Structure formats: C-alpha cells, structure tokens
Amino acid sequence: MIKLSAIQLSSAANVATNLAKITELLAKITAVSSDCSNSSVNSEEKMTNNQEDTQHLVVLPECCLYFGGQDREQLNLAKESASGNDLCLALGELAKKFHVYLVAGTVPILTASTNKFTNSSCFFNPNGELIGQYDKIHLFDVSVSDGTKSYCESRYTQAGKEISVVNTEFANIGLSVCFDLRFPTLFQQLSKAGADIITVPSAFTRVTGQAHWQILLQARAIENQVYIIAAGQEGVHENGRETWGHSMIINPWGEIEQGIETGEGYISIDYHPEELTRIRQSMPLNSPLNI
C-alpha cells in the first residue's frame, strides 16, 4: 500500500510549538494507517506491519517550523541552526520515528556566499536521512490587497537555481514551493525529468489563494499528468498575515481526491500508479513531438 498525505498548519513564530503540532499530527496519521492495515493484531504489531507493508509520503507546508514573525527572524533562525543543522535534524528524527517519507515543507538554510538563506524544501526518507533538497526558485516579491500589502521575499532569501526530482522505490517526487505554482515551465521541467508526484508546500495569502490556488493546482496536475500534493498554511498568524489553507491532493485527471479548507489537520489518499499509467497512455502529452 502507498499512501499520500498533506498536513495543514497554522504555524507560530516558535519552533518548539510547531514541532509539537507536527508530531501530534504525524502520530494521528500513522495510527490511522496502522489501524487500517490489520485490525486483528495488537497495537505494537500493527505499527510493525504498517511500516513493512505501507509506504507513506507526508508533505508539510511552507515555513513549517517558523511562521508569523518578521522576515528577518527567518534569517536569524537560519544562522542559529546553521552550525548543527538543528532544524533538519529535528525533522529527520520525525521521519524516522513515524517511518514516513517526509517532505518537510520549507526551512531556512543559511547560504555560504551571502548573508541570506534559501527557502528549502527538505525531503527525508523513513530512516531520517536527507535524500533531496529543493531551494525555492521563484521568490514572492509582489503587492497584494491584504493587510500586509507588500511582500519582498528576496530581501533575505536567496533564490534557488535548480529543479529537483527525488527517485523513491514507489514514485519519482518533484519538489516545488508556493509561488512556483504560477510558473508552468517549472512543472513541465519536473514532469520531463520523470516526476510522478509533485509536492507544493505553500503559504498562499488569503487574497491570492481565494482567487487562484485551486485552479492553478488543478491545471498543473492536468497539464503534467501528475499527482499534486499541496500542503498549506492557514489562518491569521502572529504578525497579522492571513494564509488561505485549502490543502488538497489532486490526481492526474485534475480531480480533487481529498481536501481540507480551514483549521489544522491532515488529508490522505491511496496512491495508484496504475491510474497514472492509464491516463498517460490514453492521452500522451510528454512526448518530444508535443511542443
């Protein structure tokens, strides 16, 4: 069995608080999977059977460990955690503890050459090992008609330069982040690089999310014939910023299989690679002749 999950958060400007919430939700997700796998054995045996029989991909939102403070505080956090790689270590431990593939939203990682950080989506395997990293390419420098008005992510964030597709034993996972969603060529590159699933950890603003979030996600799934796992921040945060939430998992036909609109929580579906193959074979799009 292969399961895909997205966690929706309303992250605080406190790492310990957010880690505790992520831990709580991962425990609920894996407990449900374990209960479904074999109801006739005790709880310890259920967890063992679940780990052996179920491969599970879980996606966290953008800025999962720290959100709702001032932009410069992300840079300070990157500096504080740089020497011991504390943030990634903590997330890797969660992937290992709950035996899941974990796309840990994004965390700030200090760059070597500039006084900035990358907004990085970090991918851990069930052994807690970092097996992939994607540094957000398209930075959110825009004006929006909300309470914040103007966003300038590039002030403290260094843009990434390369796409990332991580090969696992059950699927090839393409990584993207939030504002990347508006750039179809990035998703096309991920598809051509072999992505079967594309993850979209996000912190969409309420205004832009209400207008464009769902339609863009469905379009990217349909255009590239991939599963989309979109995990969002939701609610009013400590700095007054409002995020849209509406996390969802979309299949390659563009159908929303599961969604959660508001509040913290999670959604899960079973992954069907044969359905992916059927759609791609019946309507071939990723061909050298299709320009």
C-alpha positions as CSV (number, residue, x, y, z in Angstrom):
1,M,0.0,0.0,0.0
2,I,1.2,3.5,-0.8
3,K,-0.4,6.5,0.9
4,L,-0.1,10.2,0.2
5,S,-0.8,12.8,2.9
6,A,-0.8,16.5,3.4
7,I,-0.7,18.3,6.7
8,Q,-2.2,21.8,7.1
9,L,-0.8,24.0,9.8
10,S,-1.2,27.4,11.3
11,S,2.4,27.7,12.3
12,A,3.6,30.0,15.1
13,A,6.8,32.0,15.4
14,N,8.1,29.3,17.7
15,V,10.0,26.2,16.5
16,A,9.1,24.0,19.6
17,T,5.4,24.8,19.3
18,N,5.4,23.8,15.6
19,L,7.4,20.6,16.1
20,A,4.9,19.5,18.8
21,K,2.0,20.1,16.5
22,I,3.7,18.3,13.6
23,T,4.5,15.4,15.9
24,E,0.9,15.2,17.1
25,L,-0.5,15.1,13.5
26,L,2.1,12.6,12.3
27,A,1.1,10.3,15.2
28,K,-2.6,10.6,14.2
29,I,-1.8,9.9,10.5
30,T,0.3,6.8,11.2
31,A,-2.1,5.5,13.8
32,V,-4.9,5.6,11.3
33,S,-2.8,3.8,8.7
34,S,-1.8,1.2,11.3
35,D,-5.4,0.6,12.3
36,C,-6.4,0.1,8.7
37,S,-3.6,-2.3,7.9
38,N,-4.6,-5.1,10.3
39,S,-7.3,-4.9,12.9
40,S,-6.7,-8.3,14.3
41,V,-3.3,-7.8,16.0
42,N,-2.2,-5.7,18.9
43,S,-1.1,-2.1,18.6
44,E,2.7,-2.8,18.6
45,E,2.3,-5.4,15.9
46,K,0.0,-3.1,13.9
47,M,2.8,-0.4,13.8
48,T,5.3,-3.0,12.7
49,N,3.1,-4.4,10.0
50,N,2.3,-0.8,8.8
51,Q,5.9,0.1,8.5
52,E,6.6,-3.1,6.5
53,D,3.5,-3.0,4.3
54,T,2.8,0.7,3.8
55,Q,5.0,3.3,2.1
56,H,3.8,6.8,3.2
57,L,4.7,10.2,1.8
58,V,3.7,13.1,4.0
59,V,4.0,16.8,3.0
60,L,4.2,19.7,5.4
61,P,3.5,23.4,4.5
62,E,6.0,26.1,3.6
63,C,7.8,27.6,6.7
64,C,6.5,24.6,8.7
65,L,8.8,25.3,11.7
66,Y,8.6,29.1,11.9
67,F,6.0,31.4,10.6
68,G,4.2,34.6,11.6
69,G,7.2,36.6,12.7
70,Q,9.2,39.3,10.9
71,D,11.0,38.3,7.7
72,R,14.4,38.9,9.3
73,E,13.7,36.4,12.0
74,Q,13.9,33.6,9.4
75,L,17.4,34.7,8.7
76,N,18.3,34.8,12.4
77,L,16.8,31.3,12.7
78,A,18.9,30.1,9.8
79,K,22.0,31.5,11.4
80,E,21.2,30.0,14.8
81,S,20.6,26.5,13.4
82,A,23.4,26.5,10.8
83,S,26.3,25.0,12.9
84,G,24.4,21.9,14.0
85,N,21.8,21.8,11.2
86,D,19.3,21.6,14.0
87,L,16.1,22.2,12.0
88,C,16.9,19.4,9.5
89,L,18.0,17.0,12.3
90,A,14.7,17.5,14.1
91,L,12.6,16.9,11.0
92,G,14.7,13.9,10.1
93,E,14.0,12.4,13.5
94,L,10.3,12.8,12.9
95,A,10.5,11.0,9.6
96,K,12.4,8.2,11.3
97,K,10.2,8.0,14.4
98,F,7.0,7.7,12.3
99,H,8.7,5.8,9.4
100,V,7.5,8.0,6.6
101,Y,8.9,9.8,3.6
102,L,8.6,13.4,4.8
103,V,8.7,16.5,2.6
104,A,9.4,19.0,5.3
105,G,7.7,22.0,3.8
106,T,10.4,24.5,3.8
107,V,13.1,25.5,6.3
108,P,15.5,28.5,6.2
109,I,19.1,27.3,5.4
110,L,21.9,29.8,5.6
111,T,23.9,30.3,2.3
112,A,27.6,30.1,2.3
113,S,28.3,33.1,0.0
114,T,25.7,35.7,1.1
115,N,24.0,37.0,4.2
116,K,20.8,35.3,3.1
117,F,19.1,31.9,3.4
118,T,17.4,29.6,1.0
119,N,13.8,28.7,1.5
120,S,14.4,25.0,1.1
121,S,12.1,22.0,0.8
122,C,13.8,19.1,2.5
123,F,13.0,15.5,1.7
124,F,13.7,12.8,4.3
125,N,13.3,9.0,4.0
126,P,11.9,6.7,6.7
127,N,15.4,6.3,8.1
128,G,15.6,10.0,8.8
129,E,18.1,10.6,6.0
130,L,18.0,13.8,3.9
131,I,17.6,12.4,0.3
132,G,16.6,15.6,-1.5
133,Q,16.5,19.3,-1.2
134,Y,15.0,22.0,-3.4
135,D,15.7,25.7,-2.9
136,K,12.7,27.8,-3.9
137,I,13.4,29.4,-7.3
138,H,10.6,32.0,-7.7
139,L,10.5,34.4,-4.8
140,F,7.4,36.2,-3.7
141,D,8.1,39.9,-4.4
142,V,4.6,41.3,-5.0
143,S,1.9,43.7,-3.9
144,V,-1.3,42.2,-2.6
145,S,-4.6,43.9,-1.5
146,D,-4.4,42.4,2.0
147,G,-3.3,43.6,5.4
148,T,0.4,43.1,4.6
149,K,0.2,44.9,1.3
150,S,3.7,44.3,0.1
151,Y,5.9,41.2,0.2
152,C,9.6,41.1,-0.6
153,E,10.9,37.6,0.0
154,S,14.1,38.3,-1.9
155,R,15.2,40.8,0.8
156,Y,16.6,38.0,3.0
157,T,16.1,34.9,0.7
158,Q,18.5,33.7,-1.9
159,A,16.7,32.2,-4.9
160,G,17.5,28.6,-5.9
161,K,18.8,27.7,-9.4
162,E,18.0,24.0,-10.0
163,I,14.9,21.8,-10.1
164,S,14.8,18.7,-8.0
165,V,13.2,15.3,-8.6
166,V,13.8,12.6,-6.0
167,N,13.6,9.0,-7.0
168,T,12.0,6.6,-4.5
169,E,11.1,3.0,-4.7
170,F,7.4,3.8,-5.3
171,A,7.5,7.0,-7.4
172,N,9.6,9.9,-8.6
173,I,8.8,13.0,-6.5
174,G,9.2,16.5,-7.9
175,L,9.6,19.4,-5.5
176,S,8.2,22.9,-5.7
177,V,7.3,25.7,-3.3
178,C,4.3,28.0,-3.2
179,F,4.9,30.9,-5.7
180,D,6.5,28.4,-8.1
181,L,2.9,27.3,-8.8
182,R,2.4,30.3,-11.1
183,F,5.3,29.2,-13.4
184,P,4.1,26.3,-15.6
185,T,7.6,25.8,-17.1
186,L,9.0,24.7,-13.8
187,F,6.3,22.0,-13.5
188,Q,6.9,21.0,-17.1
189,Q,10.6,20.5,-16.4
190,L,9.8,18.4,-13.4
191,S,7.5,16.3,-15.5
192,K,10.1,15.8,-18.2
193,A,12.6,14.8,-15.5
194,G,10.3,12.0,-14.6
195,A,8.1,13.3,-11.8
196,D,5.0,11.2,-11.0
197,I,4.0,13.3,-7.9
198,I,4.8,17.0,-7.4
199,T,4.7,18.4,-3.9
200,V,3.6,22.0,-3.3
201,P,4.2,23.2,0.3
202,S,2.7,26.7,0.5
203,A,1.8,29.7,2.5
204,F,-0.5,31.4,-0.1
205,T,-2.1,34.6,1.0
206,R,-5.8,34.6,1.6
207,V,-6.4,37.0,-1.3
208,T,-4.3,35.2,-3.9
209,G,-5.4,31.8,-2.6
210,Q,-9.1,32.6,-2.9
211,A,-8.6,33.8,-6.5
212,H,-6.1,31.3,-8.0
213,W,-5.0,28.5,-5.7
214,Q,-7.3,25.7,-6.7
215,I,-7.4,26.4,-10.4
216,L,-3.6,26.6,-10.6
217,L,-3.2,23.3,-8.8
218,Q,-5.7,21.5,-11.0
219,A,-4.1,23.0,-14.1
220,R,-0.6,21.8,-13.1
221,A,-1.9,18.3,-12.4
222,I,-3.8,18.1,-15.7
223,E,-1.0,19.6,-17.8
224,N,1.7,17.3,-16.5
225,Q,-0.4,14.2,-15.7
226,V,0.9,14.0,-12.1
227,Y,-0.5,13.7,-8.6
228,I,-0.3,17.1,-6.8
229,I,0.1,17.2,-3.0
230,A,-0.5,20.8,-1.8
231,A,0.0,21.4,1.9
232,G,-0.8,24.9,3.1
233,Q,-0.5,27.3,6.0
234,E,-4.0,28.5,7.2
235,G,-5.4,31.2,9.4
236,V,-4.3,34.6,10.9
237,H,-0.8,34.4,12.1
238,E,1.0,36.4,14.9
239,N,2.2,39.1,12.5
240,G,-1.3,39.6,11.1
241,R,-0.6,37.7,7.8
242,E,-3.6,35.7,6.6
243,T,-3.0,32.4,4.7
244,W,-5.5,30.5,2.6
245,G,-5.1,26.9,3.6
246,H,-7.4,24.7,1.5
247,S,-4.8,21.9,1.3
248,M,-5.6,19.3,-1.3
249,I,-4.4,16.2,-3.1
250,I,-5.2,16.1,-6.8
251,N,-5.0,13.2,-9.2
252,P,-3.5,13.3,-12.8
253,W,-7.0,13.8,-14.2
254,G,-7.3,17.0,-12.2
255,E,-9.8,15.7,-9.7
256,I,-9.5,16.7,-6.0
257,E,-9.4,13.5,-4.2
258,Q,-9.2,15.0,-0.7
259,G,-9.1,18.5,0.7
260,I,-9.2,20.4,4.0
261,E,-10.4,24.0,3.9
262,T,-9.7,25.6,7.2
263,G,-8.0,24.7,10.5
264,E,-5.1,22.4,11.3
265,G,-5.4,18.8,10.2
266,Y,-4.4,16.3,7.5
267,I,-5.7,14.5,4.5
268,S,-4.7,11.2,3.0
269,I,-5.4,9.1,-0.1
270,D,-4.1,5.8,-1.6
271,Y,-1.7,6.3,-4.4
272,H,-2.5,4.3,-7.6
273,P,0.4,4.2,-10.0
274,E,-1.6,2.1,-12.5
275,E,-4.1,5.0,-12.8
276,L,-1.2,7.4,-13.6
277,T,0.0,5.0,-16.3
278,R,-3.5,4.6,-17.7
279,I,-4.1,8.4,-18.1
280,R,-0.7,8.9,-19.6
281,Q,-1.1,6.1,-22.1
282,S,-4.6,7.1,-23.1
283,M,-3.6,10.8,-23.7
284,P,0.2,11.0,-24.3
285,L,1.4,14.6,-23.6
286,N,5.0,14.2,-22.5
287,S,6.4,13.5,-26.0
288,P,9.3,15.1,-28.0
289,L,6.7,15.8,-30.7
290,N,4.4,17.7,-28.4
291,I,6.0,21.2,-28.4
